[in-house]
Amino acid sequence: MPLAPTIALRNGAAIPQIGFGTWPMDDREVEAAFGQALEIGYRHVDTAYNYRNERGVGAAIKSSGIAREEIWVTTKFNAEWHDKVDEAWEMAVDKLGVDYIDMFMVHWPNPRSGRYVQAVEGLKGLLDDGRIKAIGVSNFKPEHLDRVIAEAGVTPDVNQIELDPSVSRAGPRAYHSEHGIVTESWSPLGAGSDLLDNEVLKGIAETHGRTPAQVVLRWHMKLGLVAIPKSSNPERMRQNIDIFDFQLGEAETGELSALDRGESAATDSDRFGH
């Protein structure tokens, strides 16, 4: 299976465009599943303190025999450590069994606690020290990013947000593009929704001889996004990364984008967060 292409980030690193999502697997499940994913050809994994599976991710990396620098590791920290980012990093590398993290992310802005700017400042220190390769935030709205850029003087490399054709986030994507921030999609296949049963999507999939999930992931690629689908099924893992030998036309891309239900369909990060 060919490896996923990469996207260059503002701080010089290159992130694989398809990653392996790990929520809600536990350590045992993720060690087995990510181990299989690495054999299939994945070189990007997404985990978090809150997922409670960083040790399993690290075990899969160690047993894979693949050089550490060939695997992009993203993990995230909670609001509890917004003012203690060094401590969060120490915990993460200990659990993962690595000596650096490719991208460390502020998991949610938690604006009511008022410390997300401080969290990004902490990430800048880790980047300067070489302990991370990229600065990530997750679930940040444009107004959160405005404050980070103005007060910390830091523009994150990546903002990971809930995003699929039915929650297409045109406004945030435009903001990211304007500021040189790469958009990464969590729940890229619309988990918990009926997206994959949509008749328009199924028609496009039939035209290309692909599954609806493959078409959705190809839509993410067409828009220049990074996507992190989750599956513990080896056949679906293969299908999710086997999407680089067909193209969607502009009309098909537009039809899928037209499934958008509006910004209100996304989880409100002013109200929700860890």
C-alpha positions as CSV (number, residue, x, y, z in Angstrom):
1,M,0.0,0.0,0.0
2,P,1.5,3.4,-1.0
3,L,2.1,5.8,1.9
4,A,-0.1,8.9,2.2
5,P,1.2,12.1,0.7
6,T,2.3,14.8,3.2
7,I,1.4,18.5,3.7
8,A,4.1,21.0,4.6
9,L,3.5,22.9,7.8
10,R,4.5,26.5,8.5
11,N,7.4,25.4,10.9
12,G,9.0,23.2,8.3
13,A,7.6,19.7,9.2
14,A,5.5,17.6,6.9
15,I,2.4,15.8,8.1
16,P,0.9,12.7,6.4
17,Q,-2.5,13.6,5.0
18,I,-4.2,10.5,6.3
19,G,-3.7,9.5,9.9
20,F,-5.0,6.7,12.2
21,G,-7.5,7.8,14.7
22,T,-7.5,6.0,18.1
23,W,-10.6,7.2,20.1
24,P,-12.1,5.3,21.9
25,M,-9.7,2.3,21.9
26,D,-8.0,1.3,25.1
27,D,-4.3,0.5,25.3
28,R,-4.7,-3.2,24.3
29,E,-7.0,-2.5,21.4
30,V,-4.9,0.3,20.0
31,E,-1.6,-1.6,20.3
32,A,-3.1,-4.3,18.1
33,A,-5.0,-2.0,15.7
34,F,-2.2,0.6,15.2
35,G,0.3,-2.3,14.8
36,Q,-1.8,-3.5,11.9
37,A,-2.2,0.0,10.5
38,L,1.6,0.4,10.4
39,E,1.9,-2.8,8.5
40,I,-0.7,-1.6,6.0
41,G,1.2,1.7,5.5
42,Y,-0.1,4.3,7.9
43,R,2.6,6.6,9.2
44,H,0.5,9.0,11.3
45,V,-1.3,8.4,14.5
46,D,-3.6,10.6,16.6
47,T,-4.0,10.1,20.3
48,A,-4.6,12.2,23.4
49,Y,-4.2,12.2,27.2
50,N,-8.0,12.0,27.4
51,Y,-8.1,8.8,25.3
52,R,-6.1,6.9,27.9
53,N,-4.3,4.9,25.2
54,E,-0.9,6.6,24.7
55,R,0.9,3.6,26.2
56,G,-0.7,1.3,23.6
57,V,0.3,3.6,20.8
58,G,3.9,3.6,22.0
59,A,4.0,-0.1,22.3
60,A,2.8,-0.5,18.7
61,I,5.5,1.9,17.5
62,K,8.2,0.1,19.4
63,S,7.2,-3.4,18.2
64,S,6.8,-2.3,14.5
65,G,10.5,-2.1,13.7
66,I,9.8,1.2,11.8
67,A,12.2,4.0,12.5
68,R,10.7,6.5,14.9
69,E,11.3,9.5,12.6
70,E,9.1,7.8,9.9
71,I,6.0,7.9,12.2
72,W,4.1,11.1,12.8
73,V,2.8,11.1,16.4
74,T,0.2,13.6,17.5
75,T,-1.1,13.7,21.1
76,K,-3.1,16.3,23.0
77,F,-3.3,17.7,26.5
78,N,-6.2,18.9,28.6
79,A,-7.1,22.2,30.2
80,E,-5.6,21.0,33.5
81,W,-2.1,21.6,31.9
82,H,-2.7,24.8,30.0
83,D,-0.3,26.5,32.4
84,K,1.9,23.4,32.8
85,V,2.7,22.4,29.3
86,D,6.2,21.1,30.2
87,E,4.6,18.7,32.7
88,A,2.0,17.5,30.1
89,W,4.8,16.9,27.6
90,E,6.8,14.9,30.2
91,M,3.8,12.7,30.9
92,A,3.1,12.1,27.2
93,V,6.6,11.1,26.2
94,D,6.8,8.8,29.2
95,K,3.6,7.0,28.2
96,L,4.5,6.9,24.5
97,G,8.0,5.8,25.1
98,V,9.4,8.4,22.8
99,D,11.9,11.3,23.2
100,Y,9.9,13.8,21.1
101,I,6.4,14.4,19.9
102,D,5.8,15.4,16.3
103,M,2.7,17.6,17.1
104,F,1.5,18.4,20.6
105,M,-2.0,19.9,20.7
106,V,-4.2,21.9,23.0
107,H,-7.2,19.6,23.0
108,W,-9.9,22.2,23.6
109,P,-9.6,25.9,24.2
110,N,-11.8,25.9,27.4
111,P,-12.2,29.7,27.1
112,R,-13.9,30.0,30.5
113,S,-10.6,29.0,32.1
114,G,-8.9,31.7,30.2
115,R,-5.5,30.0,29.8
116,Y,-5.4,28.7,26.2
117,V,-3.1,31.5,25.1
118,Q,-0.7,30.5,27.8
119,A,-1.0,26.9,26.6
120,V,0.1,27.9,23.1
121,E,3.0,29.9,24.5
122,G,4.1,26.8,26.3
123,L,4.0,24.9,23.0
124,K,6.2,27.6,21.4
125,G,8.8,26.8,24.1
126,L,8.7,23.1,23.3
127,L,9.1,23.9,19.6
128,D,12.1,26.1,20.3
129,D,13.7,23.4,22.4
130,G,13.1,20.7,19.7
131,R,10.8,18.7,21.9
132,I,8.0,19.0,19.3
133,K,8.1,19.5,15.6
134,A,4.8,21.4,15.2
135,I,2.3,23.4,17.3
136,G,-1.2,22.1,17.2
137,V,-4.6,23.3,18.5
138,S,-7.9,21.5,18.4
139,N,-11.4,22.8,18.3
140,F,-10.3,26.5,18.2
141,K,-12.7,29.0,16.7
142,P,-11.4,31.9,14.6
143,E,-11.9,34.2,17.6
144,H,-9.7,31.9,19.7
145,L,-7.0,31.9,17.1
146,D,-7.2,35.7,16.7
147,R,-6.4,36.0,20.4
148,V,-3.6,33.5,20.3
149,I,-2.0,35.2,17.3
150,A,-2.4,38.7,18.9
151,E,-1.3,37.9,22.4
152,A,1.2,35.0,22.0
153,G,2.5,36.1,18.7
154,V,2.2,32.5,17.6
155,T,0.3,31.1,14.6
156,P,-0.4,27.3,15.1
157,D,0.6,24.9,12.4
158,V,-2.6,22.9,12.6
159,N,-6.1,23.3,13.9
160,Q,-7.9,20.0,14.3
161,I,-11.7,20.5,14.1
162,E,-14.9,18.4,13.6
163,L,-15.3,18.2,9.9
164,D,-17.0,16.1,7.3
165,P,-19.2,17.0,4.2
166,S,-22.3,17.5,6.4
167,V,-20.3,19.7,8.8
168,S,-18.0,21.3,6.3
169,R,-16.8,24.3,8.3
170,A,-16.3,26.6,5.3
171,G,-15.7,29.7,7.6
172,P,-13.0,28.2,9.8
173,R,-11.3,26.6,6.7
174,A,-11.2,30.0,5.0
175,Y,-9.7,31.6,8.1
176,H,-7.1,28.8,8.3
177,S,-6.1,29.2,4.7
178,E,-5.7,33.0,5.1
179,H,-3.4,32.5,8.1
180,G,-1.4,29.5,6.8
181,I,-2.9,27.0,9.2
182,V,-3.5,23.4,8.0
183,T,-7.0,22.1,8.8
184,E,-7.2,18.6,10.2
185,S,-10.5,16.8,10.4
186,W,-11.6,14.8,13.4
187,S,-14.6,12.5,12.8
188,P,-14.0,12.8,9.1
189,L,-16.5,10.2,8.2
190,G,-19.3,11.7,10.2
191,A,-19.3,9.2,13.1
192,G,-22.8,8.9,14.7
193,S,-24.5,10.4,11.7
194,D,-26.2,9.0,8.6
195,L,-23.7,10.6,6.3
196,L,-22.4,7.3,4.7
197,D,-26.1,6.4,3.8
198,N,-26.6,9.6,1.8
199,E,-27.9,8.9,-1.6
200,V,-25.9,11.6,-3.3
201,L,-22.7,10.2,-1.8
202,K,-23.7,6.6,-2.6
203,G,-24.2,7.6,-6.2
204,I,-20.8,9.2,-6.5
205,A,-19.2,6.1,-4.8
206,E,-20.9,3.8,-7.4
207,T,-19.6,6.0,-10.2
208,H,-16.1,5.5,-9.1
209,G,-16.4,1.9,-7.9
210,R,-15.5,2.9,-4.4
211,T,-17.1,2.8,-0.9
212,P,-18.9,5.9,0.4
213,A,-16.2,6.2,3.1
214,Q,-13.4,6.3,0.4
215,V,-15.3,9.0,-1.4
216,V,-15.7,11.1,1.7
217,L,-12.0,10.8,2.5
218,R,-11.1,11.7,-1.1
219,W,-13.2,14.8,-0.6
220,H,-11.1,15.7,2.4
221,M,-7.9,15.2,0.3
222,K,-9.4,17.3,-2.6
223,L,-9.9,20.2,-0.1
224,G,-6.3,20.0,1.1
225,L,-7.3,18.7,4.6
226,V,-5.6,16.2,6.9
227,A,-8.0,13.4,8.0
228,I,-7.8,10.9,10.8
229,P,-10.4,8.1,10.3
230,K,-10.6,5.5,13.0
231,S,-11.1,1.8,12.4
232,S,-10.0,-1.4,14.0
233,N,-11.1,-3.5,11.0
234,P,-8.0,-4.2,8.8
235,E,-10.0,-4.2,5.6
236,R,-11.5,-0.8,6.4
237,M,-8.0,0.4,7.4
238,R,-6.8,-0.5,3.9
239,Q,-9.8,1.1,2.2
240,N,-9.3,4.3,4.2
241,I,-5.7,4.8,2.9
242,D,-6.3,3.4,-0.5
243,I,-7.8,6.6,-1.9
244,F,-5.0,8.2,-3.9
245,D,-5.6,6.6,-7.3
246,F,-8.9,8.3,-8.2
247,Q,-10.1,11.9,-8.3
248,L,-13.4,13.6,-7.6
249,G,-14.6,16.2,-10.2
250,E,-15.4,19.7,-9.3
251,A,-19.1,19.0,-9.6
252,E,-18.9,16.0,-7.4
253,T,-16.9,17.9,-4.8
254,G,-19.5,20.6,-4.8
255,E,-22.4,18.1,-4.4
256,L,-20.7,16.7,-1.3
257,S,-20.0,20.2,0.1
258,A,-23.6,21.0,-0.4
259,L,-24.6,18.4,2.2
260,D,-23.4,20.9,4.9
261,R,-25.8,21.5,7.7
262,G,-24.2,24.7,8.9
263,E,-21.8,25.8,11.6
264,S,-24.4,25.1,14.3
265,A,-24.1,21.4,13.6
266,A,-20.5,21.3,15.0
267,T,-19.7,20.8,18.6
268,D,-19.5,24.2,20.3
269,S,-16.0,24.5,21.8
270,D,-17.1,27.6,23.9
271,R,-19.3,25.2,25.8
272,F,-17.6,21.8,25.6
273,G,-14.1,20.7,26.3
274,H,-11.7,18.7,28.5
